[in-house]
């Protein structure tokens, strides 16, 4: 079975290095904060002016005045701070964010990212801070399902949607695999055991490299 969203978030959380300053994009990436290993200190940043976010609060403990950029309740860790929206984007544009985890509509084999608009005019585009984060963060992880609901691959030779950033993505984490974007191409680092490499290739719109692939096996979440 493909991974669920919590399992993808867990896998990404294991990849984040101790001491990193990390921004989590709106939507699926927000789940990553719930699965940071206990012995690791990660400083989460939100564009609306928060540094030091913790995991989501319990249902009875939400604070309506404490929300992230996606308007969802969050917690604040000891030492956390609030500041002006302008200062928040200065952190992003100044290269002070080590890693950003973003969702995606499409990713190209070269690491191009499209995540703010489709060609469907019934769904208004919303770039938010994605373009700033895509070029301002030192590394970009993408968190997404491998294919759309109708089975169309999201990983492609070239993006057909408007780009958020060119060549910005380092690693793609999907419900089927972990794929690094390298100078040689799309290298599959991990995949779920339930599918073969050829099945994974058939669900991908660009050539994949098969080399020492490990099992992608998160806990039951």
N, C-alpha and C positions, 0 to 999 in steps of 0.2 A: 504493500500500500504506500502511496505517496505520503510524505511527511505533512503534518498539519502545521498551521502557522506558528503555534507555540514551539514546536520542535525545530522549525527553521530558526526561530529567534534564539532558542537555546544553543544551536550550533554556532550561530554568529557570536554569541556572548563568549563562547569558549575561545574564540579567535582574537578577541580584543586584549591588547597587552596592558599589563599593570601600569597605572599612572597616566594612561591616555586621556586626552580631552576629546570627547565624542559628542557629535550631534546625531540625533535620531530623527529621520524624516517622519512626516505625518502619515498615519495609517499603520500598516504592518510593522514597520521598524520600531514603533514605540514599544512593542512587546519585548524588545531585547533587554531593556532595563530590568525586567523581572527575573533574569536568569544569569546575572553576573556571579561568578564563583565567589564564595565567601572570603577567600584569602586575597582577593584582588580589589584594588582601589581604582575605580573608573570615575572620572569627573564628567557628568553629562551636562551638555549645554543645550539651551532652547532659544530660538531666535527672538522670542518675545521678552527676553531679558532675565534668564535664570542660569545660574551655574551651580552645579551640585545637586541635581535632581536625583531622587531615589526611585524605587519601584512604585507601581500603582498602589494607591491606598486601598484599604479594605472598604467594603460597601458602606459601612456605617461611619467611616472616618474621613470622607471627602471634605475638602475645604474649597468652597466656591471661589475664593480669591486666589487659590493656588492652582493654576492650570498651565499646560504647556502650549506650544504654538498651534497644536491641533485642537485646542479648547477642551482637552481632557484633564481630569484631576490627576495631580501628581503629588509626590511627597518631596520634602527637602531634607537632605542629609545634614548632619552637624558640620558647620562651616560653610554651608551653602549661602548664596547671595542673590539679590535682585538688583537690576540696573536698567538704565535707559535702553530702549530699542536700538538707538543709534550706536551705543557702545557695543551692543550685542553683535551688530553687523560689522563693526570695526574689528571685532575678534575674528569673524569669519573671513573678511576680505584681507585682513592682515596676516593670514596664514597661521593663526594660533590654534586651529582645530586639527588634531591629529587624524581623526577619522570621521567620516559621515556615512551613515547607513541610509540608503534611499530606496524607495520603491521604483518600479519601472514599467512602462508600457512596452518598450523595446530596448534591446541592447545589441550593438553590432559586434562583429568578431574583432574589431579594432578597439573596442571599449567605448564607442560612442553611446551616449545615454539619451533616451527620449522618455520623459516622464511627466510632462506638463500639459500636453495637448494631443488629441487624436484628430482624425479627419472627420469625426462625427460632430456636426454643428449643433446637435441637440444637447451635447454635453459641453458646457462652457469651459474653456481652458483656465488653469489656475497655477501660474508658475510659482507664486510665493517666493521663498528664499532659495529655491532649488538651484537656480543658476549660480548664485553667489556661493552656495555650498559646494557645488560640483567643481568649481574652479578654485575655491579658497581652501578647502580641506586638503590635507596632505595625501590622504588615501580615501578611496570610495569603495564601499561594499554595496552591492545591490541585493535586496531581499525581494523575491518574487516567486510566483508559481511559474513552472517551466513553460507552460502553454496557457493560452486564453481559454475561456469556458468552451469555445467551439473547437478547441484543439489546435489552433494556430500557434506556431512557435513564437516565443518572445525574443529568443536569441537568433539573430539573423546575420546575413552577409552585410547588409546595410539597413539602417533604419529608414522607414518610410514616413514616420511622424516627425514633426519639428524637433530639432535637437535641443537638449538642455546643455550638453557639453560634449566636446569632441575628445575622444581618447582619454576619458577621465576615469573609467571604471577599472579597478584592479582585480576584484573577485566577485563572482556571481554565486549567490546561495539560493537554490530553488528547492522545491519539494521532492526533487529527484536526484540532485547532484550538487557538488561544489566544483566550480570551474574557474580556474585562474586565466586571466588574459595576459598572455606572454608575447614576446617578440616572434615566437614561432607559430602562435595561434592560440586557439581555445584548448587549454589542457585540462582534462578531467582529473581532479585530484581525488574526489570521493563520489560514490554513487550508492543508491540503495540496492540491496541484493535482489530485490524483486524484479528488476529489469536487467537485461543484458546491455552490453555496450552498444550493440547495433540498434536495439530498441530505443536507447537514449539518443542515438544519432538520428533516428527517424523522427524524433520529437524536437529536433533542433534544426534551425534553418541555416546553419553554417557548419563547416567541417570541424570535427572534434579530434583531439589528439589523445590516444590511448597509451598510457605509460604509468605503470605502478599505481593502479587505482586502488584506493582503500575503501572499506565499507563505511557508508554513511548510516550510522545507527544511534540516534539520540534516544534518551529514555522515553518512556510512555508519559505523555503530558496531555 
